[in-house]
């Protein structure tokens, strides 16, 4: 009798495991796509390291610091503490901050303070002209207006296909296009969760591709 029970258990266990992982696969949460692919920044636009910034094949946190950089110190520090520090080791994740040309001195002060928090390898501070900044912001198709100084309080998550990601079932605003960086609780709660979802999505895709490659060998 005991032998039959053991054999029955061994037979059922793989089925239970399969059903568990199938359910997990079915219920895996994805972050909805909210835009068409963004146009890459002009190749002539360089970051502070003199390098062109490419969004394709990177998860990008995109921000617009505007001419009044000082007024957005808090935004950057909030993002640094709540999002950058926990995920800075992920090489596929970059933080791209657009600034108008002529704000180099203000940014230098910001960087000196930011480097006290964490190494800034994955930060990409980019100086661009007004046309480029307005064009990139317009392509996002978000309901928040770009301010007169070409800045925004919001940070945006862009996927590896250069598409805006967000929420379509948010309990507060229904469609969540971006994350107000002045709101620490919002970054700590919603943006942190959504970054985790994005990273998990790509890790999962890599695992599936790896399994496919092994089967094809």
ABEGO torsion letter per residue (X at the ends): XAAAAAAAAAAAAAAAAAAAAAAAAAABBBBBBABBBBBBBBAABBBAAGBBBBABGBBBBBBBAEABAAAAAAAAAAAAAAAAAAAAABAABBBBBBBBBGAAAAAAAAAAAAAAABBAAABBBBBBBAAAAAAAAAAAGBABBBBAAGBBABBBBBBAAGBBBBBAABAAAGBBABBBAABAAAAAAAAAAAAAAAAAAAAAAAAAAAAAAAAAX
